[in-house]
Amino acid sequence: MSPFHQILGNNLVANVTNYTVWFALTFWIYIETQSVFATGMVAGIYLVFTAALGFWFGSIVDHNPKKLTMQGSSVVSLAFFSLSLGMVFLEPEGAFKDPYGPYLWGFVFLVMLGVIAGNIRSIALPTLVTILIPEPERDKANGLVGMVSGIGFLTTSVISGFLVAWGGMVAVLVLAVVVSFLVFVHLHWVHIDERRAVAEPGVPTEPKRVDIRGTIRTIASVPGLFALIFFATFNNFLGGVFMALLDAYGLSLVSVQMWGLLFGVLSTAFIVSGLIISKTGLGKNPLRTLLMVNLVTWGVCCVFTIQPSIWLLAGGCFIWMFLGPYAEAAEQTTLQKVVPMERQGRVFGFAQSIEQAASPLTAFLIGPLTQFIVIPFMTDGAGAQTIGGWFGTGPARGIALVFTVAGLLGVVLTLVAMNSRYYRMLSAAYAKEPDDDDGPMPAPSMA
């Protein structure tokens, strides 16, 4: 098995473990405290840590061997999960049932630090694609990366729910400690030739610092690259509507058991999509692929809740999940081509800080907006009187209206982006940018 595929499998196991801990913590806190405030705070902690540490993590990736940073990520996660497990065994009676208690939040803080340490891997992995895969094959490799994310998405909630039901946070953290140790050991035996990540002789070595200004200068030096990152950020901002409202809307149509089963089946779209990309690639212009994918997904978002139908919802969700890896792979492929190797970690870290914080932020904002404004608007307000005859009325139709409006905004944004000079400039930069594959390594099979 090639080093790339071994790294991909190792990353899959590590990511599933970290996100299983995060999901399990959310489930467990609600069971213990019955507090929505507490579960919301867990998401908030993740948002703040991700936004604050992305730059630093990117700098770590740039200034150290990529394999070492991934091993370091596992060691840090292992340490924090071990400390958290100790807190479970030493818990004063009833300390975890107080949603405002310092012992509970000290525990949450340690657990989330272990989870967040795994973000280093999500920055290191695309830089390893640049190192290990020749440029013509990178879009296919990024498709496999998207498939790995899909598998993790498919399995995480199932595993975490089972573990919490079976053994609480003790079972979750014991598994996390064992698996974090195993992925660290496995990485030790994976050989990665990182010579391309080393500066050429005679080229001044950059100081080992975060260097936010230098990273911003690098992004600004590529015409249209800032626009790409902010386009992805705005997409994620609108995507937060799904994070906040999709479960509520689905549960208005079917039982919780049916919704959980249906969502698991629909999540296979990630895997199918990743496999197809790994065979066919993204075309000559990944940026155009990104925009076309967004046009389709936001168009679907306009209509998949237009009537209260579980089949319409299921079809829309499948298309959304199927096209998601195309968008992610297209962005990564573009960045890998136009950003210098020695800066890629910090650029990916910058993008992670900005983009990943957008969805949770929307989730925080859209819930109250929907509950107190849109739902009354579609229940007995002006919306119900105006369009209720064909769109429907009631709380579920209020949620549906939010999806439709988000879809319309997404379509408008994508059309503006497709006709902007930033799109033309970045497309030209991608087509002309020379790649630094001096004596490229043989491409591992994408099969």
C-alpha positions as CSV (number, residue, x, y, z in Angstrom):
1,M,0.0,0.0,0.0
2,S,1.4,3.4,-0.9
3,P,2.3,6.0,1.8
4,F,-0.5,8.2,0.6
5,H,-3.1,5.5,1.2
6,Q,-1.7,4.6,4.5
7,I,-1.8,8.2,5.6
8,L,-5.3,8.5,4.4
9,G,-6.4,5.4,6.4
10,N,-4.6,6.6,9.5
11,N,-6.2,10.0,9.2
12,L,-9.6,8.4,8.8
13,V,-9.2,6.4,12.1
14,A,-7.9,9.5,14.0
15,N,-10.6,11.8,12.7
16,V,-13.4,9.3,13.5
17,T,-12.0,9.0,17.0
18,N,-11.8,12.7,17.6
19,Y,-15.2,13.5,16.3
20,T,-16.8,10.6,18.1
21,V,-15.5,12.1,21.3
22,W,-17.0,15.5,20.4
23,F,-20.4,14.0,19.5
24,A,-20.4,11.7,22.5
25,L,-19.6,14.6,24.8
26,T,-22.5,16.6,23.4
27,F,-24.9,13.6,23.9
28,W,-23.6,12.8,27.3
29,I,-23.7,16.4,28.6
30,Y,-27.4,16.6,27.7
31,I,-28.2,13.3,29.4
32,E,-26.3,14.4,32.5
33,T,-27.6,18.0,32.8
34,Q,-30.7,18.2,30.6
35,S,-29.4,21.6,29.6
36,V,-29.5,22.9,26.0
37,F,-27.3,25.8,27.1
38,A,-24.5,23.3,28.0
39,T,-24.7,21.5,24.6
40,G,-24.7,24.8,22.8
41,M,-21.6,25.9,24.7
42,V,-19.7,22.8,23.5
43,A,-20.3,23.9,19.9
44,G,-19.3,27.4,20.9
45,I,-16.0,26.2,22.4
46,Y,-15.2,24.3,19.2
47,L,-16.0,27.4,17.1
48,V,-13.7,29.6,19.2
49,F,-10.8,27.1,19.3
50,T,-11.0,26.4,15.6
51,A,-11.0,30.1,14.7
52,A,-8.2,31.0,17.2
53,L,-5.8,28.2,16.6
54,G,-6.0,27.7,12.8
55,F,-3.1,30.1,12.1
56,W,-0.9,28.6,14.8
57,F,-1.6,25.0,13.6
58,G,-0.8,26.0,10.0
59,S,2.5,27.5,11.2
60,I,3.3,24.2,13.0
61,V,2.6,22.3,9.8
62,D,4.8,24.6,7.7
63,H,7.8,24.5,10.0
64,N,8.0,20.8,10.8
65,P,7.9,17.5,9.0
66,K,4.3,16.7,8.1
67,K,4.5,13.2,9.5
68,L,5.9,14.6,12.8
69,T,3.0,17.1,13.1
70,M,0.4,14.4,12.7
71,Q,2.1,12.2,15.3
72,G,2.3,15.2,17.6
73,S,-1.4,15.8,17.1
74,S,-2.1,12.2,18.2
75,V,0.2,12.6,21.3
76,V,-1.5,15.8,22.4
77,S,-5.0,14.2,21.9
78,L,-3.8,11.2,23.8
79,A,-2.6,13.3,26.7
80,F,-5.8,15.4,27.0
81,F,-8.0,12.4,26.7
82,S,-6.0,10.6,29.4
83,L,-6.4,13.6,31.7
84,S,-10.1,13.8,31.0
85,L,-10.5,10.1,31.8
86,G,-8.8,10.7,35.1
87,M,-11.3,13.5,35.9
88,V,-14.2,11.0,35.2
89,F,-12.8,8.6,37.8
90,L,-12.1,11.3,40.3
91,E,-15.5,13.1,39.9
92,P,-17.0,14.5,43.1
93,E,-20.5,13.1,43.5
94,G,-23.0,15.0,41.3
95,A,-20.3,17.3,39.8
96,F,-21.2,16.4,36.2
97,K,-24.9,17.1,36.7
98,D,-24.4,20.8,37.4
99,P,-24.5,22.6,34.0
100,Y,-22.7,25.6,35.5
101,G,-20.2,23.8,37.7
102,P,-16.5,24.4,37.3
103,Y,-15.6,20.7,37.4
104,L,-17.9,19.9,34.5
105,W,-16.4,22.8,32.4
106,G,-12.9,21.9,33.3
107,F,-13.6,18.4,32.0
108,V,-15.2,19.8,28.8
109,F,-12.2,22.1,28.3
110,L,-9.7,19.2,28.4
111,V,-11.8,17.0,26.2
112,M,-12.2,19.7,23.6
113,L,-8.5,20.5,23.6
114,G,-8.0,16.8,22.7
115,V,-10.5,17.0,19.9
116,I,-9.1,20.3,18.5
117,A,-5.6,19.0,18.4
118,G,-6.8,16.7,15.6
119,N,-7.3,19.8,13.4
120,I,-3.6,19.8,12.8
121,R,-4.2,16.7,10.7
122,S,-6.8,18.3,8.5
123,I,-4.2,21.0,7.7
124,A,-1.3,18.6,7.2
125,L,-3.2,16.2,4.9
126,P,-3.7,18.5,1.9
127,T,0.0,19.6,2.2
128,L,1.0,15.9,2.0
129,V,-1.2,15.6,-1.1
130,T,1.0,18.4,-2.6
131,I,4.2,16.5,-1.6
132,L,3.2,13.0,-2.5
133,I,1.0,13.4,-5.6
134,P,2.1,14.9,-8.9
135,E,-0.1,17.9,-9.9
136,P,-2.2,16.2,-12.6
137,E,-3.4,13.6,-10.1
138,R,-4.1,15.8,-7.1
139,D,-7.8,16.4,-7.9
140,K,-8.3,12.6,-7.8
141,A,-6.4,12.3,-4.5
142,N,-8.5,15.1,-3.0
143,G,-11.6,13.2,-4.0
144,L,-10.3,10.3,-1.8
145,V,-9.8,12.8,1.0
146,G,-13.4,13.9,0.6
147,M,-14.5,10.2,0.7
148,V,-12.6,9.7,4.0
149,S,-14.5,12.7,5.4
150,G,-17.7,11.2,4.3
151,I,-17.0,7.8,5.9
152,G,-16.2,9.7,9.1
153,F,-19.5,11.6,8.9
154,L,-21.4,8.4,8.3
155,T,-20.0,6.5,11.3
156,T,-19.3,9.1,14.0
157,S,-22.8,9.7,15.3
158,V,-23.6,6.0,15.3
159,I,-20.4,5.1,17.2
160,S,-20.7,7.9,19.7
161,G,-24.4,7.1,20.5
162,F,-23.6,3.5,21.0
163,L,-20.7,4.2,23.3
164,V,-22.5,6.7,25.4
165,A,-25.4,4.3,25.8
166,W,-23.2,1.4,26.7
167,G,-20.5,2.9,28.9
168,G,-20.8,6.6,29.2
169,M,-17.8,8.8,28.8
170,V,-15.5,6.1,30.4
171,A,-16.1,3.9,27.3
172,V,-15.7,6.9,24.9
173,L,-12.4,8.1,26.5
174,V,-10.9,4.6,26.9
175,L,-11.5,4.0,23.2
176,A,-10.0,7.4,22.3
177,V,-6.9,6.8,24.4
178,V,-6.3,3.4,22.8
179,V,-6.9,4.4,19.3
180,S,-4.8,7.6,19.6
181,F,-1.9,5.5,20.7
182,L,-2.4,3.0,17.9
183,V,-2.5,5.7,15.1
184,F,0.6,7.2,16.5
185,V,2.4,3.8,16.4
186,H,1.2,3.1,12.9
187,L,2.5,6.4,11.6
188,H,5.9,5.5,12.9
189,W,6.1,2.7,10.3
190,V,4.9,4.9,7.4
191,H,7.7,6.2,5.3
192,I,7.1,9.6,3.7
193,D,9.7,11.3,1.5
194,E,9.3,15.0,2.4
195,R,12.2,16.3,0.4
196,R,10.0,18.6,-1.7
197,A,8.9,20.4,1.5
198,V,12.5,21.4,2.3
199,A,13.8,24.7,1.0
200,E,16.2,24.6,-1.9
201,P,19.9,25.3,-1.2
202,G,20.6,29.1,-1.3
203,V,16.9,30.0,-0.6
204,P,16.7,31.9,2.8
205,T,14.9,29.9,5.5
206,E,11.9,31.5,6.9
207,P,11.8,32.2,10.7
208,K,9.7,29.7,12.6
209,R,6.8,31.9,13.6
210,V,3.1,32.2,12.9
211,D,3.6,35.2,10.6
212,I,0.0,36.2,9.9
213,R,1.1,39.2,7.9
214,G,3.3,37.0,5.6
215,T,0.4,34.6,5.1
216,I,-2.0,37.4,4.2
217,R,0.6,38.7,1.8
218,T,0.9,35.3,0.2
219,I,-2.8,35.0,-0.3
220,A,-3.0,38.6,-1.6
221,S,-0.2,37.9,-4.1
222,V,-2.4,35.3,-5.9
223,P,-5.1,37.2,-7.8
224,G,-8.6,36.2,-6.7
225,L,-7.4,33.8,-3.9
226,F,-8.9,36.0,-1.1
227,A,-12.2,36.0,-3.0
228,L,-12.1,32.1,-3.2
229,I,-11.7,31.8,0.6
230,F,-14.4,34.3,1.3
231,F,-16.7,32.7,-1.2
232,A,-16.2,29.4,0.6
233,T,-16.8,31.2,3.9
234,F,-20.1,32.6,2.8
235,N,-21.1,29.2,1.5
236,N,-20.4,27.8,4.9
237,F,-22.2,30.7,6.5
238,L,-25.4,29.8,4.6
239,G,-24.6,26.1,5.2
240,G,-25.0,26.7,8.9
241,V,-28.8,26.7,8.2
242,F,-28.5,23.0,7.7
243,M,-26.6,22.5,10.9
244,A,-29.3,24.4,12.8
245,L,-32.5,23.3,11.2
246,L,-32.2,20.1,9.1
247,D,-32.8,17.7,12.0
248,A,-35.8,19.7,13.2
249,Y,-37.3,19.8,9.7
250,G,-36.7,16.1,9.1
251,L,-38.2,15.2,12.4
252,S,-41.3,17.1,11.5
253,L,-41.9,14.6,8.7
254,V,-40.8,11.3,10.1
255,S,-40.0,9.6,13.4
256,V,-36.6,9.9,15.0
257,Q,-35.8,6.3,14.3
258,M,-36.7,6.7,10.6
259,W,-34.8,10.0,10.3
260,G,-31.6,8.5,11.8
261,L,-31.7,5.5,9.5
262,L,-32.5,7.7,6.4
263,F,-29.7,10.1,7.3
264,G,-27.2,7.3,7.6
265,V,-28.2,5.9,4.2
266,L,-28.0,9.4,2.6
267,S,-24.5,9.9,4.0
268,T,-23.3,7.2,1.6
269,A,-23.4,10.0,-1.0
270,F,-20.1,11.3,0.4
271,I,-18.5,8.0,-0.3
272,V,-19.9,7.5,-3.8
273,S,-18.8,11.1,-4.7
274,G,-15.3,10.6,-3.4
275,L,-14.9,7.4,-5.4
276,I,-16.1,9.0,-8.6
277,I,-13.7,12.0,-8.2
278,S,-10.8,9.6,-7.6
279,K,-11.5,8.1,-11.0
280,T,-12.6,11.1,-13.1
281,G,-11.0,14.1,-11.4
282,L,-12.4,17.6,-11.5
283,G,-11.6,18.8,-15.1
284,K,-9.1,21.3,-16.3
285,N,-10.5,24.2,-14.2
286,P,-11.4,23.0,-10.6
287,L,-12.6,26.5,-9.8
288,R,-15.3,26.3,-12.5
289,T,-16.2,22.9,-11.1
290,L,-16.6,24.5,-7.7
291,L,-18.9,27.2,-8.9
292,M,-21.0,24.9,-11.0
293,V,-21.4,22.5,-8.0
294,N,-22.5,25.4,-5.8
295,L,-25.0,26.6,-8.4
296,V,-26.6,23.1,-8.4
297,T,-26.6,22.7,-4.6
298,W,-28.1,26.1,-3.9
299,G,-30.6,25.5,-6.6
300,V,-31.6,22.3,-4.9
301,C,-31.8,24.1,-1.6
302,C,-34.4,26.4,-3.1
303,V,-36.8,23.6,-3.9
304,F,-36.2,20.6,-1.6
305,T,-38.5,21.9,1.1
306,I,-40.9,23.6,-1.3
307,Q,-43.6,21.1,-0.1
308,P,-43.6,18.9,3.0
309,S,-42.4,15.6,1.4
310,I,-39.8,13.3,3.0
311,W,-38.9,12.0,-0.5
312,L,-38.3,15.6,-1.8
313,L,-36.2,16.2,1.3
314,A,-34.3,12.9,0.9
315,G,-33.5,13.6,-2.7
316,G,-32.3,17.1,-2.0
317,C,-30.1,15.9,0.9
318,F,-28.5,13.2,-1.3
319,I,-27.6,15.7,-4.0
320,W,-26.2,18.1,-1.4
321,M,-24.0,15.4,0.2
322,F,-23.0,14.0,-3.2
323,L,-21.7,17.4,-4.5
324,G,-20.1,18.5,-1.2
325,P,-16.8,16.6,-1.8
326,Y,-16.5,18.1,-5.3
327,A,-16.5,21.6,-3.7
328,E,-14.0,20.7,-1.0
329,A,-11.7,18.9,-3.5
330,A,-11.9,21.8,-6.0
331,E,-10.9,24.3,-3.4
332,Q,-8.0,22.2,-2.1
333,T,-6.7,21.4,-5.6
334,T,-6.7,25.1,-6.4
335,L,-4.8,26.1,-3.3
336,Q,-2.3,23.3,-3.7
337,K,-1.4,24.6,-7.2
338,V,-1.2,28.3,-6.6
339,V,0.2,28.6,-3.1
340,P,4.0,27.9,-2.5
341,M,4.7,24.7,-0.7
342,E,6.4,26.4,2.2
343,R,3.3,28.5,2.9
344,Q,0.5,25.9,2.4
345,G,0.1,25.0,6.0
346,R,-0.5,28.5,7.1
347,V,-2.9,29.2,4.1
348,F,-4.9,26.1,4.8
349,G,-4.9,27.1,8.5
350,F,-6.1,30.5,7.6
351,A,-8.9,29.0,5.5
352,Q,-9.8,26.6,8.3
353,S,-10.0,29.5,10.8
354,I,-12.3,31.6,8.6
355,E,-14.4,28.9,6.8
356,Q,-15.0,26.4,9.6
357,A,-16.2,29.1,12.1
358,A,-18.9,30.2,9.7
359,S,-21.4,27.3,9.9
360,P,-21.5,27.2,13.8
361,L,-21.9,31.0,13.8
362,T,-24.9,30.8,11.6
363,A,-26.3,27.9,13.7
364,F,-26.2,30.2,16.7
365,L,-27.9,33.0,14.9
366,I,-30.5,31.2,12.8
367,G,-32.2,29.2,15.6
368,P,-33.5,32.3,17.4
369,L,-34.3,34.1,14.1
370,T,-36.4,31.1,12.9
371,Q,-38.0,30.5,16.2
372,F,-39.1,34.1,17.0
373,I,-39.5,35.6,13.6
374,V,-39.9,33.2,10.7
375,I,-42.1,30.6,12.4
376,P,-44.7,33.1,13.6
377,F,-44.5,34.7,10.1
378,M,-45.5,31.4,8.6
379,T,-48.0,30.3,11.3
380,D,-50.4,33.1,11.6
381,G,-48.5,36.1,10.2
382,A,-48.2,37.8,6.9
383,G,-46.4,34.9,5.3
384,A,-49.1,32.4,6.1
385,Q,-51.7,34.7,4.6
386,T,-49.7,35.5,1.5
387,I,-48.2,32.2,0.4
388,G,-49.6,29.8,3.0
389,G,-52.3,28.5,0.5
390,W,-49.7,26.7,-1.6
391,F,-46.5,26.7,0.5
392,G,-48.2,25.6,3.7
393,T,-48.4,27.0,7.2
394,G,-47.1,26.2,10.6
395,P,-43.7,25.8,12.3
396,A,-42.3,23.3,9.8
397,R,-43.2,25.5,6.9
398,G,-41.4,28.4,8.6
399,I,-38.2,26.2,8.7
400,A,-38.8,25.3,5.1
401,L,-39.0,29.0,4.1
402,V,-35.5,29.6,5.7
403,F,-34.1,26.9,3.5
404,T,-35.6,28.4,0.4
405,V,-34.4,31.9,1.2
406,A,-30.9,30.5,1.9
407,G,-30.9,28.7,-1.4
408,L,-31.9,31.8,-3.3
409,L,-29.1,33.8,-1.6
410,G,-26.6,31.0,-2.5
411,V,-27.7,31.0,-6.2
412,V,-27.3,34.8,-6.4
413,L,-23.9,34.7,-4.7
414,T,-22.7,32.0,-7.1
415,L,-23.9,33.8,-10.2
416,V,-22.1,37.0,-9.0
417,A,-18.9,35.0,-8.4
418,M,-19.1,33.3,-11.9
419,N,-19.2,36.7,-13.6
420,S,-16.6,38.4,-11.4
421,R,-13.1,39.4,-12.4
422,Y,-11.8,37.5,-9.4
423,Y,-13.0,34.2,-10.9
424,R,-11.3,35.0,-14.2
425,M,-8.0,36.1,-12.4
426,L,-7.8,33.0,-10.2
427,S,-8.6,30.7,-13.2
428,A,-5.8,32.3,-15.1
429,A,-3.4,32.0,-12.1
430,Y,-4.3,28.3,-11.8
431,A,-3.7,27.7,-15.5
432,K,-0.4,29.5,-15.6
433,E,1.1,28.8,-12.2
434,P,4.2,26.6,-12.5
435,D,4.2,23.6,-10.2
436,D,7.5,22.7,-8.4
437,D,7.5,19.1,-9.3
438,D,11.2,18.7,-10.1
439,G,11.4,15.1,-10.9
440,P,7.9,14.2,-9.7
441,M,7.4,11.1,-7.7
442,P,5.5,8.3,-9.2
443,A,1.8,8.7,-8.7
444,P,0.2,6.2,-6.5
445,S,-2.9,4.5,-8.0
446,M,-6.1,6.3,-7.1
447,A,-8.0,3.0,-7.3
